[in-house]
Amino acid sequence: MKILLLEDDVILQEIIAEFLEENGYEVEAFYDGEKALDAIGEGQYDLLLLDVNVPNIDGFEILSYLRDIGNTTPAIYITSLAGIDDLKKGFALGADDYLKKPFELEELQVRIEHIAKAHCLQDEVVFDGMRFIPKAHQLLLPDGNVIEMRQKEAQVLEYFVRNRGKIISCEEIIENLWEDEHVPTHATIRTYIKNLRKMLDRDYFDNIKGEGYRFNIV
């Protein structure tokens, strides 16, 4: 699991990062909200640990922006803001959990494990000798090479793989993978499928004229 940690308390950041790394997590830590947001835009993370009162862009603003653009990466707030209004705000913005400082590191780990299980962050799908890890946005090929994909590409591929053999329309994909305010066009869906076809060794997508696509594994 790859975790982004945003915490501007230098000592606390080091303590959390060291603890998580000792327990098998990959951690990238930031002190500054703007730099953390840039990293999220450029990379891929399985979980966000966000302090609120940090320089430049606070944790509330970061998650609000991410949810507005359709980024669904699970997030836990770790903050000294203990008021009920702050708690409500954190969840209203799309947080998966809210942990008030000070907290035990073991409690943080329990909450991370709960979210990992709820979101199937360590789940994988095996087909044709390939290992597809949807939440990591990775496809591990039999020769050891790894295909990295964007979040939506991974979500589209996961939907087809889990519904293999079924004819799936563009409308069904949109209904299940997009929020109402971020509805893409059918042309956008076709572009995602075109990109996936290029990534895979062979074309698994049958185009069923007038109906949609079917993911076939022979």
C-alpha positions as CSV (number, residue, x, y, z in Angstrom):
1,M,0.0,0.0,0.0
2,K,1.3,3.4,-1.0
3,I,0.4,6.2,1.5
4,L,0.7,9.9,1.1
5,L,1.3,11.6,4.5
6,L,0.7,15.3,4.9
7,E,1.9,16.5,8.3
8,D,3.8,19.7,9.1
9,D,5.0,18.7,12.6
10,V,8.4,17.4,11.7
11,I,8.8,15.1,14.6
12,L,5.3,13.6,14.4
13,Q,5.7,13.2,10.6
14,E,8.9,11.2,11.1
15,I,7.3,9.1,13.9
16,I,4.3,8.2,11.8
17,A,6.3,7.5,8.6
18,E,8.7,5.3,10.4
19,F,6.0,3.3,12.1
20,L,4.1,2.8,8.9
21,E,7.2,1.8,6.9
22,E,8.1,-0.7,9.7
23,N,4.6,-2.3,9.2
24,G,5.1,-2.7,5.4
25,Y,3.6,0.4,4.0
26,E,5.3,2.7,1.4
27,V,5.1,6.3,2.6
28,E,5.7,9.6,0.9
29,A,5.6,12.5,3.4
30,F,5.0,16.2,2.9
31,Y,4.9,19.2,5.1
32,D,3.3,21.6,2.6
33,G,-0.3,21.2,1.3
34,E,0.6,22.6,-2.2
35,K,3.4,20.1,-2.7
36,A,1.2,17.3,-1.4
37,L,-1.5,18.2,-3.9
38,D,1.1,18.4,-6.8
39,A,2.3,14.9,-5.8
40,I,-1.3,13.5,-5.8
41,G,-1.8,14.9,-9.3
42,E,1.4,13.4,-10.6
43,G,1.4,10.0,-8.8
44,Q,-0.9,7.3,-7.5
45,Y,-1.6,6.6,-3.9
46,D,-3.8,4.0,-2.2
47,L,-4.5,6.2,0.9
48,L,-4.2,9.8,2.0
49,L,-3.3,10.8,5.6
50,L,-4.1,14.5,5.8
51,D,-3.4,17.0,8.5
52,V,-5.6,20.1,8.2
53,N,-3.6,23.1,9.4
54,V,-0.6,22.9,7.0
55,P,1.1,25.6,4.9
56,N,-0.3,27.0,1.7
57,I,-3.3,24.7,1.1
58,D,-5.0,23.1,4.1
59,G,-6.2,19.6,4.3
60,F,-9.9,20.5,3.9
61,E,-9.2,22.4,0.7
62,I,-7.1,19.5,-0.7
63,L,-9.8,16.9,-0.2
64,S,-12.6,19.2,-1.4
65,Y,-10.7,19.8,-4.6
66,L,-9.9,16.1,-5.1
67,R,-13.5,15.0,-4.7
68,D,-14.7,17.7,-7.0
69,I,-12.5,16.4,-9.8
70,G,-13.6,12.8,-9.2
71,N,-10.5,11.5,-7.3
72,T,-11.9,8.8,-4.9
73,T,-8.6,7.9,-3.1
74,P,-9.5,7.0,0.5
75,A,-8.5,9.6,3.0
76,I,-8.1,9.9,6.8
77,Y,-7.8,13.2,8.5
78,I,-5.2,13.3,11.4
79,T,-5.7,16.6,13.1
80,S,-5.8,18.5,16.4
81,L,-9.2,20.0,15.3
82,A,-11.4,18.2,17.8
83,G,-14.6,20.2,17.5
84,I,-17.8,18.5,16.2
85,D,-18.1,21.0,13.4
86,D,-14.7,20.2,12.1
87,L,-15.5,16.5,12.3
88,K,-18.7,17.0,10.4
89,K,-16.9,19.1,7.8
90,G,-14.2,16.4,7.3
91,F,-16.8,13.7,6.6
92,A,-18.9,16.1,4.4
93,L,-15.9,16.7,2.2
94,G,-15.5,13.0,1.6
95,A,-13.1,11.7,4.3
96,D,-13.3,8.0,5.1
97,D,-12.2,8.5,8.7
98,Y,-11.2,11.3,11.1
99,L,-8.6,10.7,13.8
100,K,-8.1,13.3,16.5
101,K,-4.6,14.1,17.9
102,P,-3.1,12.8,20.0
103,F,-3.6,9.2,19.0
104,E,-1.9,5.8,19.4
105,L,0.0,4.6,16.3
106,E,-1.7,1.2,16.7
107,E,-5.1,2.9,16.4
108,L,-4.0,4.6,13.1
109,Q,-2.9,1.2,11.8
110,V,-6.2,-0.4,12.7
111,R,-8.1,2.3,10.9
112,I,-5.9,2.0,7.9
113,E,-6.4,-1.8,7.8
114,H,-10.2,-1.3,8.1
115,I,-10.2,1.1,5.1
116,A,-7.9,-1.2,3.1
117,K,-10.4,-4.0,3.6
118,A,-13.4,-1.9,2.9
119,H,-12.0,-0.6,-0.3
120,C,-10.3,-3.9,-1.3
121,L,-7.0,-2.0,-1.6
122,Q,-5.0,-5.2,-1.6
123,D,-7.4,-7.2,-3.8
124,E,-6.2,-8.5,-7.1
125,V,-7.8,-10.2,-10.1
126,V,-5.9,-12.9,-12.1
127,F,-6.7,-13.6,-15.8
128,D,-4.6,-15.1,-18.6
129,G,-1.6,-15.3,-16.4
130,M,-1.7,-11.6,-15.5
131,R,-2.3,-10.1,-12.1
132,F,-4.5,-7.0,-12.1
133,I,-4.4,-4.9,-8.9
134,P,-7.2,-2.4,-9.4
135,K,-6.6,-0.1,-6.5
136,A,-2.9,0.1,-7.3
137,H,-3.8,0.8,-10.9
138,Q,-1.3,-1.9,-12.0
139,L,-1.3,-4.9,-14.3
140,L,1.5,-7.4,-13.7
141,L,2.4,-9.3,-16.9
142,P,3.7,-12.9,-16.9
143,D,7.1,-11.7,-18.0
144,G,7.4,-9.5,-14.9
145,N,6.8,-6.2,-16.5
146,V,4.3,-3.9,-14.9
147,I,1.7,-1.7,-16.7
148,E,0.8,1.5,-14.8
149,M,-2.5,3.0,-15.7
150,R,-4.6,6.0,-14.7
151,Q,-7.3,5.6,-12.0
152,K,-10.2,5.7,-14.4
153,E,-8.6,3.3,-16.8
154,A,-8.1,0.9,-13.9
155,Q,-11.7,1.3,-12.8
156,V,-13.0,0.6,-16.3
157,L,-10.8,-2.4,-16.7
158,E,-11.9,-3.7,-13.3
159,Y,-15.6,-3.4,-14.2
160,F,-15.1,-5.3,-17.4
161,V,-13.0,-8.0,-15.8
162,R,-15.4,-8.6,-13.0
163,N,-18.3,-8.7,-15.6
164,R,-16.5,-10.8,-18.2
165,G,-18.6,-12.3,-20.9
166,K,-21.4,-9.7,-20.3
167,I,-22.3,-7.1,-22.9
168,I,-21.8,-3.7,-21.2
169,S,-23.0,-0.4,-22.6
170,C,-21.4,3.0,-22.3
171,E,-24.4,4.0,-20.2
172,E,-23.8,1.2,-17.7
173,I,-20.1,2.1,-17.3
174,I,-21.0,5.8,-16.7
175,E,-23.7,4.9,-14.2
176,N,-21.5,2.7,-12.2
177,L,-18.1,4.6,-12.3
178,W,-19.0,8.3,-12.5
179,E,-20.7,10.7,-10.2
180,D,-23.6,12.7,-11.8
181,E,-21.7,15.9,-11.9
182,H,-18.8,14.4,-13.8
183,V,-20.6,12.5,-16.5
184,P,-18.3,11.8,-19.5
185,T,-19.4,11.4,-23.1
186,H,-19.6,8.0,-24.9
187,A,-16.6,9.2,-26.9
188,T,-14.6,9.4,-23.7
189,I,-15.6,5.9,-22.7
190,R,-14.5,4.7,-26.2
191,T,-11.1,6.4,-25.6
192,Y,-10.6,4.6,-22.3
193,I,-11.3,1.3,-24.0
194,K,-9.0,2.2,-26.9
195,N,-6.2,2.9,-24.4
196,L,-6.8,-0.4,-22.6
197,R,-6.6,-2.3,-25.9
198,K,-3.2,-0.7,-26.5
199,M,-1.9,-1.8,-23.0
200,L,-2.9,-5.4,-23.2
201,D,-1.2,-8.1,-25.3
202,R,-4.3,-8.8,-27.3
203,D,-7.8,-7.3,-27.8
204,Y,-10.1,-8.6,-25.1
205,F,-12.9,-6.2,-26.0
206,D,-15.5,-7.4,-28.5
207,N,-17.5,-4.5,-30.0
208,I,-21.1,-5.5,-30.1
209,K,-22.7,-3.1,-32.6
210,G,-25.5,-1.0,-31.1
211,E,-25.1,-2.6,-27.6
212,G,-21.7,-2.0,-26.2
213,Y,-18.6,-4.1,-25.4
214,R,-17.9,-7.6,-24.1
215,F,-14.7,-8.6,-22.3
216,N,-13.7,-12.0,-23.4
217,I,-11.1,-14.3,-22.0
218,V,-10.7,-17.4,-24.1
